[in-house]
Amino acid sequence: MALEIKKTFDKENDRWVIKPNGEIDIYTSPEFKEVLLDLIEESETDIVINGENLDYIDSTGLGVLISGLKKLKEKERNIIIINIKKNINKLLDITGLNKVFIVKECK
Amino acid sequence: MNDNNNKDHIKLSLPNKPEFVSVARLTASSIASRIGFNIEDIEDIKVAIGEACTNAIQHSSLNESDSYEIEFILDIDKLIIYIRDEGNGKCKKDIKTPNVEELKESGLGLFIIKTLMDEVKCISCEDKGTEIRMVKRIEVGV
């Protein structure tokens, strides 16, 4: 399977955590979009993307994150990206998106 | 451009379907590794080709039975890649730096390709399709 998405609620910090496992590309980004936007619809908290097991993301995946962030900003909430791999950090860096999302604890 | 003389060629034809973009990425990684690129450059090539294929599919005729073509030309000091589709030919000529304040969901793909590759040329012909030519040079002694 190319992409598996786990979501858990982090009670301690009062926020949802999404952990994508695999690759987010033009094939799998619709699934990622559905999970992320549904969660944003239902919840009033910040959303953490734990990139520990995310091997690859392309511009369609970054587009999903951007549309998620736009919706969260309406609720004055944020997307926090943690534990991302070096190759993905490079993409956030060259597109300037590392200044748009809160990016923490890179590997 | 004379890219053809006495060089190894590899051609791949893929259906306009998102599920096969990973095939292009894997093929590109394998070719780049074969001709001696370092790991970071292989990753750059993989990302660039993924974006070019995504672009081809998104600007395609929306007919999934159509296909697009990828050609790899293996040179001593560089890898040349062509991606040709038969879509609407609406590939933008000027590749702009994304404005992060605007937060647009699309338009990042070509910019990413341009940043990661050494040369990028995008030729679009309305209703005839788009050809992206991109080159990555092998850095020697790094």
gemmi code that builds the backbone of each chain (N, CA, C; Angstrom):
import gemmi

chains = {
    "A": [
        ("MET", (0.846, -1.207, 0.000), (0.000, 0.000, 0.000), (0.874, 1.246, 0.000)),
        ("ALA", (0.499, 2.182, -0.832), (1.336, 3.365, -1.012), (1.222, 4.362, 0.140)),
        ("LEU", (0.022, 4.435, 0.728), (-0.149, 5.389, 1.831), (-1.125, 4.844, 2.866)),
        ("GLU", (-0.736, 4.995, 4.133), (-1.602, 4.614, 5.232), (-1.633, 5.813, 6.172)),
        ("ILE", (-2.816, 6.198, 6.625), (-2.892, 7.392, 7.468), (-3.493, 7.031, 8.827)),
        ("LYS", (-2.749, 7.352, 9.887), (-3.275, 7.105, 11.230), (-3.602, 8.433, 11.877)),
        ("LYS", (-4.741, 8.499, 12.569), (-4.997, 9.723, 13.328), (-5.281, 9.381, 14.785)),
        ("THR", (-4.681, 10.163, 15.667), (-4.872, 9.943, 17.100), (-5.075, 11.286, 17.781)),
        ("PHE", (-5.768, 11.251, 18.926), (-5.948, 12.497, 19.663), (-4.934, 12.561, 20.803)),
        ("ASP", (-4.180, 13.648, 20.831), (-3.170, 13.857, 21.864), (-3.833, 14.663, 22.992)),
        ("LYS", (-4.305, 13.932, 24.011), (-5.073, 14.568, 25.097), (-4.239, 15.582, 25.857)),
        ("GLU", (-2.997, 15.211, 26.078), (-2.104, 16.058, 26.872), (-1.998, 17.467, 26.286)),
        ("ASN", (-1.866, 17.529, 24.952), (-1.710, 18.836, 24.306), (-2.981, 19.329, 23.621)),
        ("ASP", (-4.061, 18.560, 23.786), (-5.354, 18.910, 23.201), (-5.261, 19.184, 21.697)),
        ("ARG", (-4.818, 18.199, 20.959), (-4.735, 18.391, 19.506), (-4.719, 17.040, 18.782)),
        ("TRP", (-5.120, 17.072, 17.520), (-5.113, 15.857, 16.717), (-3.751, 15.664, 16.068)),
        ("VAL", (-3.349, 14.398, 15.945), (-2.085, 14.079, 15.280), (-2.361, 13.148, 14.097)),
        ("ILE", (-1.911, 13.559, 12.913), (-2.045, 12.703, 11.724), (-0.666, 12.173, 11.376)),
        ("LYS", (-0.610, 10.847, 11.213), (0.674, 10.231, 10.895), (0.584, 9.498, 9.564)),
        ("PRO", (1.010, 10.132, 8.458), (0.982, 9.439, 7.175), (2.178, 8.482, 7.058)),
        ("ASN", (1.880, 7.310, 6.550), (2.919, 6.296, 6.422), (3.060, 5.955, 4.932)),
        ("GLY", (4.170, 6.358, 4.315), (4.351, 6.054, 2.893), (4.540, 7.306, 2.058)),
        ("GLU", (3.839, 7.348, 0.912), (4.056, 8.429, -0.045), (2.776, 9.205, -0.329)),
        ("ILE", (2.866, 10.534, -0.297), (1.715, 11.357, -0.705), (2.050, 11.948, -2.063)),
        ("ASP", (1.356, 11.471, -3.102), (1.579, 11.991, -4.450), (0.227, 12.179, -5.151)),
        ("ILE", (0.256, 12.400, -6.438), (-0.987, 12.661, -7.181), (-2.006, 11.519, -7.019)),
        ("TYR", (-1.526, 10.307, -6.765), (-2.423, 9.163, -6.593), (-3.033, 9.122, -5.186)),
        ("THR", (-2.217, 9.386, -4.171), (-2.689, 9.228, -2.793), (-3.161, 10.525, -2.144)),
        ("SER", (-2.880, 11.685, -2.759), (-3.261, 12.936, -2.081), (-4.782, 13.136, -1.910)),
        ("PRO", (-5.641, 12.598, -2.809), (-7.085, 12.744, -2.532), (-7.495, 12.094, -1.205)),
        ("GLU", (-6.876, 10.948, -0.892), (-7.178, 10.258, 0.364), (-6.691, 11.091, 1.558)),
        ("PHE", (-5.487, 11.646, 1.417), (-4.917, 12.491, 2.460), (-5.802, 13.726, 2.666)),
        ("LYS", (-6.293, 14.272, 1.567), (-7.149, 15.460, 1.621), (-8.434, 15.172, 2.396)),
        ("GLU", (-9.026, 14.009, 2.095), (-10.266, 13.648, 2.757), (-10.079, 13.540, 4.270)),
        ("VAL", (-9.015, 12.843, 4.681), (-8.758, 12.652, 6.113), (-8.508, 14.001, 6.791)),
        ("LEU", (-7.647, 14.815, 6.179), (-7.275, 16.094, 6.792), (-8.474, 17.048, 6.864)),
        ("LEU", (-9.191, 17.193, 5.748), (-10.292, 18.161, 5.740), (-11.465, 17.718, 6.615)),
        ("ASP", (-11.726, 16.403, 6.683), (-12.774, 15.904, 7.580), (-12.443, 16.233, 9.024)),
        ("LEU", (-11.183, 16.035, 9.366), (-10.743, 16.279, 10.739), (-10.860, 17.768, 11.077)),
        ("ILE", (-10.488, 18.605, 10.131), (-10.559, 20.056, 10.351), (-12.018, 20.484, 10.532)),
        ("GLU", (-12.881, 19.857, 9.748), (-14.319, 20.135, 9.824), (-14.856, 19.844, 11.232)),
        ("GLU", (-14.414, 18.689, 11.770), (-14.975, 18.226, 13.046), (-14.341, 18.860, 14.266)),
        ("SER", (-13.081, 19.278, 14.143), (-12.375, 19.634, 15.377), (-12.066, 21.124, 15.458)),
        ("GLU", (-11.745, 21.538, 16.640), (-11.437, 22.957, 16.877), (-10.011, 23.101, 17.400)),
        ("THR", (-9.194, 22.122, 17.122), (-7.839, 22.146, 17.695), (-6.787, 22.329, 16.591)),
        ("ASP", (-5.547, 22.560, 17.037), (-4.424, 22.526, 16.106), (-4.280, 21.107, 15.569)),
        ("ILE", (-3.671, 20.982, 14.393), (-3.433, 19.641, 13.857), (-1.950, 19.433, 13.626)),
        ("VAL", (-1.453, 18.312, 14.162), (-0.040, 17.989, 14.014), (0.112, 16.957, 12.897)),
        ("ILE", (1.035, 17.207, 11.978), (1.382, 16.193, 10.984), (2.707, 15.602, 11.433)),
        ("ASN", (2.666, 14.331, 11.836), (3.907, 13.672, 12.244), (4.504, 12.971, 11.015)),
        ("GLY", (5.607, 13.514, 10.506), (6.192, 13.018, 9.262), (7.238, 11.933, 9.424)),
        ("GLU", (7.249, 11.324, 10.598), (8.233, 10.283, 10.903), (8.295, 9.175, 9.849)),
        ("ASN", (7.123, 8.757, 9.379), (7.077, 7.664, 8.388), (6.653, 8.131, 6.995)),
        ("LEU", (6.761, 9.434, 6.763), (6.400, 9.958, 5.443), (7.671, 10.006, 4.586)),
        ("ASP", (7.650, 9.220, 3.512), (8.866, 9.093, 2.692), (8.925, 10.116, 1.571)),
        ("TYR", (7.752, 10.575, 1.131), (7.720, 11.419, -0.065), (6.445, 12.231, -0.084)),
        ("ILE", (6.567, 13.487, -0.507), (5.359, 14.297, -0.732), (5.609, 15.135, -1.975)),
        ("ASP", (4.585, 15.310, -2.815), (4.775, 16.136, -4.013), (3.926, 17.400, -3.917)),
        ("SER", (3.866, 18.165, -4.999), (3.158, 19.442, -4.950), (1.661, 19.271, -4.700)),
        ("THR", (1.096, 18.139, -5.105), (-0.335, 17.946, -4.845), (-0.568, 17.743, -3.339)),
        ("GLY", (0.373, 17.042, -2.694), (0.290, 16.845, -1.235), (0.492, 18.153, -0.490)),
        ("LEU", (1.442, 18.959, -0.964), (1.675, 20.268, -0.340), (0.430, 21.142, -0.517)),
        ("GLY", (-0.235, 21.003, -1.683), (-1.474, 21.740, -1.945), (-2.568, 21.372, -0.943)),
        ("VAL", (-2.639, 20.092, -0.578), (-3.621, 19.644, 0.417), (-3.316, 20.301, 1.772)),
        ("LEU", (-2.041, 20.326, 2.142), (-1.652, 20.959, 3.411), (-2.020, 22.448, 3.406)),
        ("ILE", (-1.802, 23.101, 2.251), (-2.124, 24.526, 2.149), (-3.631, 24.751, 2.294)),
        ("SER", (-4.448, 23.910, 1.622), (-5.895, 24.123, 1.737), (-6.369, 23.820, 3.157)),
        ("GLY", (-5.731, 22.840, 3.815), (-6.051, 22.552, 5.217), (-5.708, 23.734, 6.109)),
        ("LEU", (-4.557, 24.305, 5.879), (-4.121, 25.441, 6.703), (-5.070, 26.635, 6.544)),
        ("LYS", (-5.515, 26.873, 5.302), (-6.450, 27.982, 5.062), (-7.708, 27.817, 5.899)),
        ("LYS", (-8.235, 26.572, 5.927), (-9.454, 26.310, 6.697), (-9.196, 26.457, 8.193)),
        ("LEU", (-8.035, 25.980, 8.646), (-7.720, 26.068, 10.076), (-7.503, 27.512, 10.519)),
        ("LYS", (-6.931, 28.316, 9.630), (-6.669, 29.723, 9.964), (-7.969, 30.480, 10.245)),
        ("GLU", (-9.065, 30.025, 9.560), (-10.375, 30.643, 9.815), (-10.796, 30.426, 11.266)),
        ("LYS", (-10.315, 29.345, 11.866), (-10.626, 29.049, 13.265), (-9.483, 29.487, 14.177)),
        ("GLU", (-8.554, 30.225, 13.598), (-7.357, 30.680, 14.320), (-6.564, 29.514, 14.896)),
        ("ARG", (-6.490, 28.474, 14.114), (-5.687, 27.300, 14.496), (-4.594, 27.090, 13.455)),
        ("ASN", (-3.694, 26.140, 13.762), (-2.521, 25.963, 12.910), (-2.241, 24.515, 12.543)),
        ("ILE", (-1.404, 24.348, 11.521), (-0.854, 23.025, 11.225), (0.582, 23.022, 11.716)),
        ("ILE", (0.911, 22.029, 12.511), (2.274, 21.912, 13.033), (2.891, 20.650, 12.433)),
        ("ILE", (4.011, 20.811, 11.750), (4.639, 19.656, 11.104), (5.856, 19.244, 11.935)),
        ("ILE", (5.866, 17.987, 12.352), (7.001, 17.527, 13.172), (7.682, 16.295, 12.551)),
        ("ASN", (8.921, 16.072, 12.969), (9.691, 14.861, 12.601), (9.808, 14.585, 11.102)),
        ("ILE", (9.854, 15.623, 10.281), (9.923, 15.320, 8.847), (11.344, 14.962, 8.421)),
        ("LYS", (11.411, 14.179, 7.378), (12.705, 13.745, 6.849), (13.357, 14.870, 6.054)),
        ("LYS", (14.667, 14.710, 5.880), (15.490, 15.738, 5.240), (14.989, 16.112, 3.839)),
        ("ASN", (14.615, 15.100, 3.045), (14.186, 15.383, 1.666), (12.908, 16.214, 1.627)),
        ("ILE", (12.025, 15.980, 2.612), (10.761, 16.719, 2.637), (10.992, 18.130, 3.189)),
        ("ASN", (11.897, 18.224, 4.144), (12.256, 19.537, 4.677), (12.829, 20.430, 3.567)),
        ("LYS", (13.594, 19.809, 2.666), (14.168, 20.546, 1.546), (13.071, 21.157, 0.669)),
        ("LEU", (12.014, 20.368, 0.418), (10.891, 20.868, -0.398), (10.168, 22.033, 0.277)),
        ("LEU", (9.968, 21.906, 1.608), (9.303, 22.993, 2.340), (10.171, 24.240, 2.305)),
        ("ASP", (11.467, 24.015, 2.320), (12.419, 25.120, 2.309), (12.398, 25.854, 0.959)),
        ("ILE", (12.502, 25.108, -0.148), (12.577, 25.784, -1.454), (11.249, 26.440, -1.857)),
        ("THR", (10.138, 25.903, -1.350), (8.854, 26.516, -1.702), (8.489, 27.644, -0.723)),
        ("GLY", (9.265, 27.797, 0.333), (8.976, 28.846, 1.332), (7.875, 28.455, 2.300)),
        ("LEU", (7.383, 27.195, 2.187), (6.273, 26.775, 3.040), (6.700, 26.548, 4.493)),
        ("ASN", (8.013, 26.447, 4.718), (8.491, 26.314, 6.108), (8.213, 27.582, 6.917)),
        ("LYS", (7.906, 28.668, 6.201), (7.556, 29.911, 6.911), (6.045, 30.022, 7.115)),
        ("VAL", (5.308, 29.155, 6.447), (3.853, 29.209, 6.518), (3.319, 28.234, 7.573)),
        ("PHE", (3.881, 27.040, 7.573), (3.515, 26.054, 8.592), (4.494, 26.174, 9.761)),
        ("ILE", (4.092, 25.656, 10.899), (5.036, 25.589, 12.013), (5.781, 24.261, 11.858)),
        ("VAL", (7.071, 24.337, 11.581), (7.858, 23.114, 11.357), (8.810, 22.935, 12.538)),
        ("LYS", (8.694, 21.769, 13.199), (9.495, 21.515, 14.392), (10.198, 20.165, 14.314)),
        ("GLU", (11.239, 20.055, 15.089), (11.922, 18.762, 15.326), (12.198, 17.990, 14.043)),
        ("CYS", (12.939, 18.631, 13.115), (13.296, 17.929, 11.879), (14.394, 16.925, 12.157)),
        ("LYS", (14.387, 15.884, 11.333), (15.407, 14.854, 11.531), (16.688, 15.235, 10.832)),
    ],
    "B": [
        ("MET", (18.107, 20.972, -30.696), (19.123, 20.487, -29.779), (19.558, 19.075, -30.151)),
        ("ASN", (20.841, 18.884, -30.118), (21.317, 17.576, -30.547), (21.641, 16.701, -29.340)),
        ("ASP", (20.610, 16.082, -28.810), (20.808, 15.271, -27.612), (21.029, 13.805, -27.961)),
        ("ASN", (20.993, 13.475, -29.235), (20.792, 12.069, -29.586), (22.014, 11.238, -29.950)),
        ("ASN", (23.120, 11.883, -30.283), (24.230, 11.131, -30.847), (24.915, 10.157, -29.886)),
        ("ASN", (24.947, 8.928, -30.275), (25.709, 7.890, -29.576), (25.485, 7.823, -28.062)),
        ("LYS", (24.304, 8.091, -27.636), (24.036, 8.025, -26.201), (22.964, 6.984, -25.929)),
        ("ASP", (23.024, 6.425, -24.726), (21.997, 5.448, -24.369), (20.662, 6.145, -24.148)),
        ("HIS", (19.630, 5.547, -24.713), (18.277, 6.095, -24.580), (17.391, 5.107, -23.847)),
        ("ILE", (16.524, 5.613, -22.994), (15.510, 4.757, -22.391), (14.179, 5.471, -22.538)),
        ("LYS", (13.198, 4.788, -23.090), (11.884, 5.411, -23.277), (10.825, 4.675, -22.490)),
        ("LEU", (9.896, 5.462, -21.992), (8.839, 4.899, -21.170), (7.535, 5.584, -21.587)),
        ("SER", (6.507, 4.794, -21.787), (5.219, 5.390, -22.102), (4.252, 5.004, -20.992)),
        ("LEU", (3.635, 5.993, -20.367), (2.764, 5.700, -19.229), (1.352, 6.202, -19.502)),
        ("PRO", (0.343, 5.441, -19.020), (-1.034, 5.925, -19.163), (-1.264, 7.165, -18.297)),
        ("ASN", (-2.205, 8.001, -18.695), (-2.536, 9.216, -17.933), (-3.249, 8.882, -16.633)),
        ("LYS", (-2.642, 8.068, -15.814), (-3.302, 7.639, -14.576), (-2.359, 7.882, -13.401)),
        ("PRO", (-2.876, 8.520, -12.340), (-2.039, 8.862, -11.189), (-1.282, 7.683, -10.575)),
        ("GLU", (-1.894, 6.480, -10.634), (-1.267, 5.348, -9.945), (0.053, 4.911, -10.572)),
        ("PHE", (0.376, 5.397, -11.781), (1.624, 4.964, -12.410), (2.754, 5.988, -12.325)),
        ("VAL", (2.492, 7.123, -11.684), (3.555, 8.122, -11.546), (4.726, 7.547, -10.726)),
        ("SER", (4.386, 6.688, -9.768), (5.450, 6.080, -8.957), (6.378, 5.207, -9.807)),
        ("VAL", (5.856, 4.656, -10.888), (6.692, 3.859, -11.804), (7.767, 4.757, -12.440)),
        ("ALA", (7.358, 5.977, -12.822), (8.309, 6.926, -13.418), (9.376, 7.314, -12.386)),
        ("ARG", (8.945, 7.531, -11.153), (9.903, 7.920, -10.101), (10.911, 6.814, -9.846)),
        ("LEU", (10.411, 5.584, -9.756), (11.312, 4.451, -9.505), (12.285, 4.251, -10.658)),
        ("THR", (11.772, 4.372, -11.882), (12.618, 4.209, -13.061), (13.711, 5.281, -13.075)),
        ("ALA", (13.305, 6.527, -12.817), (14.270, 7.631, -12.825), (15.342, 7.429, -11.757)),
        ("SER", (14.940, 7.004, -10.563), (15.912, 6.765, -9.479), (16.904, 5.708, -9.898)),
        ("SER", (16.383, 4.663, -10.506), (17.229, 3.545, -10.875), (18.236, 3.945, -11.971)),
        ("ILE", (17.779, 4.733, -12.951), (18.675, 5.188, -14.021), (19.726, 6.148, -13.449)),
        ("ALA", (19.274, 7.073, -12.608), (20.204, 8.061, -12.027), (21.267, 7.376, -11.183)),
        ("SER", (20.855, 6.362, -10.462), (21.794, 5.614, -9.637), (22.804, 4.861, -10.520)),
        ("ARG", (22.292, 4.310, -11.618), (23.117, 3.539, -12.554), (24.250, 4.385, -13.145)),
        ("ILE", (23.971, 5.678, -13.402), (25.007, 6.487, -14.038), (25.801, 7.326, -13.035)),
        ("GLY", (25.623, 7.058, -11.758), (26.560, 7.592, -10.777), (26.193, 8.878, -10.059)),
        ("PHE", (24.924, 9.249, -10.039), (24.533, 10.418, -9.246), (24.605, 10.079, -7.757)),
        ("ASN", (24.871, 11.102, -6.936), (24.852, 10.864, -5.492), (23.394, 10.825, -4.988)),
        ("ILE", (23.245, 10.418, -3.731), (21.894, 10.167, -3.204), (21.019, 11.422, -3.240)),
        ("GLU", (21.601, 12.576, -2.920), (20.807, 13.798, -2.908), (20.324, 14.160, -4.316)),
        ("ASP", (21.214, 13.994, -5.299), (20.828, 14.288, -6.682), (19.766, 13.302, -7.188)),
        ("ILE", (19.890, 12.052, -6.779), (18.886, 11.048, -7.186), (17.516, 11.459, -6.647)),
        ("GLU", (17.509, 11.919, -5.410), (16.251, 12.375, -4.795), (15.678, 13.571, -5.566)),
        ("ASP", (16.553, 14.514, -5.958), (16.108, 15.688, -6.726), (15.476, 15.264, -8.056)),
        ("ILE", (16.140, 14.327, -8.735), (15.643, 13.850, -10.036), (14.287, 13.170, -9.858)),
        ("LYS", (14.195, 12.368, -8.786), (12.950, 11.651, -8.499), (11.793, 12.632, -8.264)),
        ("VAL", (12.040, 13.666, -7.463), (11.000, 14.652, -7.178), (10.624, 15.405, -8.458)),
        ("ALA", (11.653, 15.813, -9.241), (11.401, 16.588, -10.461), (10.571, 15.785, -11.461)),
        ("ILE", (10.903, 14.520, -11.642), (10.153, 13.727, -12.618), (8.729, 13.469, -12.130)),
        ("GLY", (8.569, 13.293, -10.814), (7.231, 13.130, -10.245), (6.368, 14.353, -10.551)),
        ("GLU", (6.953, 15.537, -10.388), (6.219, 16.777, -10.655), (5.899, 16.919, -12.144)),
        ("ALA", (6.856, 16.543, -12.996), (6.633, 16.664, -14.446), (5.509, 15.723, -14.895)),
        ("CYS", (5.479, 14.511, -14.349), (4.423, 13.552, -14.697), (3.069, 14.051, -14.187)),
        ("THR", (3.060, 14.577, -12.971), (1.826, 15.112, -12.390), (1.293, 16.225, -13.287)),
        ("ASN", (2.208, 17.076, -13.749), (1.861, 18.157, -14.650), (1.246, 17.612, -15.954)),
        ("ALA", (1.876, 16.572, -16.492), (1.391, 15.972, -17.734), (-0.029, 15.431, -17.553)),
        ("ILE", (-0.276, 14.780, -16.424), (-1.599, 14.193, -16.182), (-2.638, 15.288, -15.955)),
        ("GLN", (-2.248, 16.315, -15.164), (-3.212, 17.378, -14.853), (-3.585, 18.205, -16.085)),
        ("HIS", (-2.646, 18.329, -17.016), (-2.941, 19.118, -18.222), (-3.316, 18.220, -19.402)),
        ("SER", (-3.606, 16.972, -19.099), (-3.900, 16.050, -20.190), (-5.325, 16.257, -20.688)),
        ("SER", (-5.661, 15.510, -21.681), (-6.977, 15.640, -22.283), (-8.081, 15.037, -21.408)),
        ("LEU", (-7.714, 14.648, -20.196), (-8.634, 14.014, -19.247), (-9.116, 12.650, -19.733)),
        ("ASN", (-8.445, 12.160, -20.733), (-8.803, 10.853, -21.239), (-7.777, 9.855, -20.711)),
        ("GLU", (-8.250, 9.015, -19.803), (-7.318, 8.107, -19.137), (-6.741, 7.039, -20.056)),
        ("SER", (-7.336, 6.913, -21.249), (-6.778, 5.897, -22.145), (-5.586, 6.459, -22.925)),
        ("ASP", (-5.384, 7.788, -22.823), (-4.216, 8.391, -23.462), (-2.969, 8.147, -22.626)),
        ("SER", (-1.842, 8.478, -23.215), (-0.614, 8.270, -22.464), (0.346, 9.435, -22.683)),
        ("TYR", (1.389, 9.454, -21.888), (2.445, 10.446, -22.082), (3.774, 9.708, -22.096)),
        ("GLU", (4.777, 10.392, -22.592), (6.039, 9.703, -22.839), (7.204, 10.330, -22.077)),
        ("ILE", (8.052, 9.479, -21.575), (9.249, 9.967, -20.888), (10.461, 9.390, -21.611)),
        ("GLU", (11.426, 10.245, -21.897), (12.637, 9.758, -22.548), (13.841, 10.170, -21.720)),
        ("PHE", (14.693, 9.218, -21.428), (15.915, 9.501, -20.693), (17.082, 9.387, -21.667)),
        ("ILE", (17.957, 10.375, -21.663), (19.159, 10.292, -22.488), (20.353, 10.350, -21.545)),
        ("LEU", (21.133, 9.286, -21.589), (22.221, 9.134, -20.614), (23.528, 9.625, -21.227)),
        ("ASP", (24.036, 10.710, -20.693), (25.280, 11.285, -21.185), (26.377, 11.012, -20.143)),
        ("ILE", (27.614, 11.297, -20.556), (28.725, 11.025, -19.638), (28.612, 11.874, -18.379)),
        ("ASP", (28.288, 13.117, -18.562), (28.292, 14.041, -17.421), (26.921, 14.560, -17.043)),
        ("LYS", (25.880, 14.060, -17.707), (24.536, 14.545, -17.365), (23.427, 13.582, -17.784)),
        ("LEU", (22.281, 13.792, -17.175), (21.083, 13.043, -17.545), (20.073, 14.038, -18.109)),
        ("ILE", (19.600, 13.754, -19.338), (18.599, 14.618, -19.969), (17.273, 13.861, -19.953)),
        ("ILE", (16.223, 14.538, -19.526), (14.914, 13.880, -19.470), (13.880, 14.720, -20.225)),
        ("TYR", (13.135, 14.058, -21.092), (12.016, 14.712, -21.772), (10.718, 14.102, -21.261)),
        ("ILE", (9.729, 14.951, -21.000), (8.384, 14.457, -20.681), (7.450, 15.118, -21.683)),
        ("ARG", (6.793, 14.291, -22.485), (5.925, 14.835, -23.543), (4.497, 14.353, -23.358)),
        ("ASP", (3.563, 15.314, -23.318), (2.155, 14.904, -23.256), (1.411, 15.460, -24.459)),
        ("GLU", (0.199, 14.968, -24.626), (-0.615, 15.456, -25.741), (-1.836, 16.177, -25.212)),
        ("GLY", (-1.624, 16.921, -24.156), (-2.743, 17.604, -23.491), (-3.068, 18.933, -24.114)),
        ("ASN", (-3.625, 19.822, -23.257), (-4.102, 21.104, -23.770), (-2.975, 22.119, -23.999)),
        ("GLY", (-1.760, 21.738, -23.640), (-0.624, 22.633, -23.892), (-0.680, 23.912, -23.084)),
        ("LYS", (-1.197, 23.798, -21.873), (-1.345, 25.019, -21.078), (-0.275, 25.140, -19.997)),
        ("CYS", (0.892, 24.655, -20.315), (2.002, 24.757, -19.369), (2.489, 26.216, -19.373)),
        ("LYS", (2.632, 26.767, -18.177), (3.030, 28.183, -18.092), (4.451, 28.396, -18.591)),
        ("LYS", (4.647, 29.490, -19.316), (5.982, 29.755, -19.849), (6.889, 30.378, -18.807)),
        ("ASP", (6.342, 31.298, -18.047), (7.176, 31.908, -17.011), (6.903, 31.218, -15.677)),
        ("ILE", (7.950, 30.675, -15.117), (7.791, 29.940, -13.869), (8.089, 30.902, -12.715)),
        ("LYS", (7.034, 31.229, -11.996), (7.193, 32.238, -10.942), (7.563, 31.613, -9.601)),
        ("THR", (8.271, 32.406, -8.813), (8.536, 32.007, -7.434), (7.213, 32.112, -6.676)),
        ("PRO", (6.839, 31.028, -5.960), (5.548, 31.094, -5.283), (5.529, 32.173, -4.197)),
        ("ASN", (4.406, 32.848, -4.091), (4.249, 33.836, -3.045), (3.561, 33.157, -1.856)),
        ("VAL", (4.315, 32.919, -0.812), (3.768, 32.136, 0.307), (2.617, 32.855, 1.012)),
        ("GLU", (2.569, 34.162, 0.883), (1.480, 34.913, 1.527), (0.146, 34.582, 0.851)),
        ("GLU", (0.194, 34.328, -0.447), (-1.035, 34.061, -1.199), (-1.608, 32.683, -0.921)),
        ("LEU", (-0.727, 31.750, -0.548), (-1.139, 30.383, -0.227), (-2.020, 29.732, -1.291)),
        ("LYS", (-1.474, 29.554, -2.464), (-2.236, 28.878, -3.509), (-1.956, 27.373, -3.479)),
        ("GLU", (-3.018, 26.603, -3.736), (-2.872, 25.148, -3.652), (-2.135, 24.559, -4.845)),
        ("SER", (-2.050, 25.312, -5.946), (-1.389, 24.724, -7.103), (-0.336, 25.670, -7.655)),
        ("GLY", (0.409, 25.206, -8.627), (1.413, 26.053, -9.257), (2.805, 25.889, -8.680)),
        ("LEU", (2.951, 24.941, -7.750), (4.268, 24.732, -7.148), (5.139, 23.796, -7.973)),
        ("GLY", (4.491, 22.918, -8.741), (5.205, 21.840, -9.416), (6.359, 22.287, -10.296)),
        ("LEU", (6.079, 23.206, -11.240), (7.127, 23.646, -12.164), (8.233, 24.408, -11.437)),
        ("PHE", (7.843, 25.154, -10.424), (8.840, 25.878, -9.640), (9.792, 24.892, -8.947)),
        ("ILE", (9.226, 23.816, -8.416), (10.050, 22.795, -7.754), (11.029, 22.177, -8.760)),
        ("ILE", (10.530, 21.859, -9.960), (11.395, 21.269, -10.993), (12.549, 22.223, -11.304)),
        ("LYS", (12.215, 23.488, -11.482), (13.213, 24.483, -11.858), (14.293, 24.625, -10.779)),
        ("THR", (13.865, 24.510, -9.538), (14.828, 24.649, -8.438), (15.762, 23.442, -8.339)),
        ("LEU", (15.226, 22.255, -8.623), (16.007, 21.039, -8.378), (16.894, 20.628, -9.547)),
        ("MET", (16.544, 21.056, -10.762), (17.310, 20.628, -11.931), (18.220, 21.757, -12.416)),
        ("ASP", (19.250, 21.410, -13.196), (20.193, 22.429, -13.661), (19.659, 23.225, -14.852)),
        ("GLU", (18.894, 22.566, -15.721), (18.300, 23.269, -16.866), (16.870, 22.783, -17.010)),
        ("VAL", (15.943, 23.693, -17.245), (14.555, 23.288, -17.478), (13.980, 24.129, -18.610)),
        ("LYS", (13.364, 23.462, -19.557), (12.719, 24.186, -20.638), (11.344, 23.580, -20.864)),
        ("CYS", (10.352, 24.446, -20.930), (8.982, 23.979, -21.060), (8.396, 24.548, -22.350)),
        ("ILE", (8.090, 23.673, -23.287), (7.538, 24.147, -24.555), (6.092, 23.673, -24.678)),
        ("SER", (5.175, 24.634, -24.768), (3.763, 24.294, -24.876), (3.191, 24.750, -26.197)),
        ("CYS", (2.348, 23.931, -26.746), (1.672, 24.297, -27.970), (0.192, 24.062, -27.718)),
        ("GLU", (-0.595, 25.115, -27.800), (-2.017, 24.991, -27.463), (-2.686, 23.847, -28.228)),
        ("ASP", (-3.382, 23.003, -27.476), (-4.110, 21.844, -27.998), (-3.231, 20.745, -28.601)),
        ("LYS", (-1.906, 20.948, -28.550), (-1.041, 19.888, -29.071), (-0.225, 19.225, -27.973)),
        ("GLY", (-0.052, 19.921, -26.885), (0.657, 19.308, -25.785), (1.852, 20.091, -25.297)),
        ("THR", (2.526, 19.481, -24.343), (3.647, 20.140, -23.683), (4.854, 19.219, -23.680)),
        ("GLU", (6.013, 19.823, -23.847), (7.246, 19.059, -23.690), (8.092, 19.763, -22.642)),
        ("ILE", (8.488, 19.017, -21.630), (9.416, 19.562, -20.639), (10.762, 18.868, -20.850)),
        ("ARG", (11.798, 19.667, -21.025), (13.151, 19.096, -21.129), (13.904, 19.535, -19.890)),
        ("MET", (14.458, 18.573, -19.167), (15.221, 18.952, -17.992), (16.538, 18.194, -17.921)),
        ("VAL", (17.525, 18.861, -17.369), (18.877, 18.302, -17.336), (19.424, 18.366, -15.920)),
        ("LYS", (20.053, 17.281, -15.506), (20.797, 17.288, -14.234), (22.223, 16.865, -14.549)),
        ("ARG", (23.177, 17.685, -14.136), (24.588, 17.356, -14.374), (25.161, 16.573, -13.211)),
        ("ILE", (26.089, 15.697, -13.539), (26.757, 14.921, -12.493), (27.917, 15.754, -11.967)),
        ("GLU", (27.881, 16.010, -10.670), (28.984, 16.778, -10.081), (30.162, 15.850, -9.853)),
        ("VAL", (31.308, 16.286, -10.330), (32.495, 15.444, -10.209), (33.306, 15.880, -8.990)),
        ("GLY", (33.777, 14.881, -8.275), (34.693, 15.127, -7.159), (34.070, 15.762, -5.934)),
        ("VAL", (32.758, 15.595, -5.792), (32.128, 16.127, -4.570), (31.923, 14.993, -3.573)),
    ],
}
model = gemmi.Model(1)
for chain_id, residues in chains.items():
    chain = gemmi.Chain(chain_id)
    for i, (resn, *xyz) in enumerate(residues, 1):
        res = gemmi.Residue()
        res.name, res.seqid = resn, gemmi.SeqId(i, " ")
        for name, pos in zip(("N", "CA", "C"), xyz):
            atom = gemmi.Atom()
            atom.name, atom.element = name, gemmi.Element(name[0])
            atom.pos, atom.b_iso = gemmi.Position(*pos), 0.0
            res.add_atom(atom)
        chain.add_residue(res)
    model.add_chain(chain)
structure = gemmi.Structure()
structure.add_model(model)
structure.setup_entities()
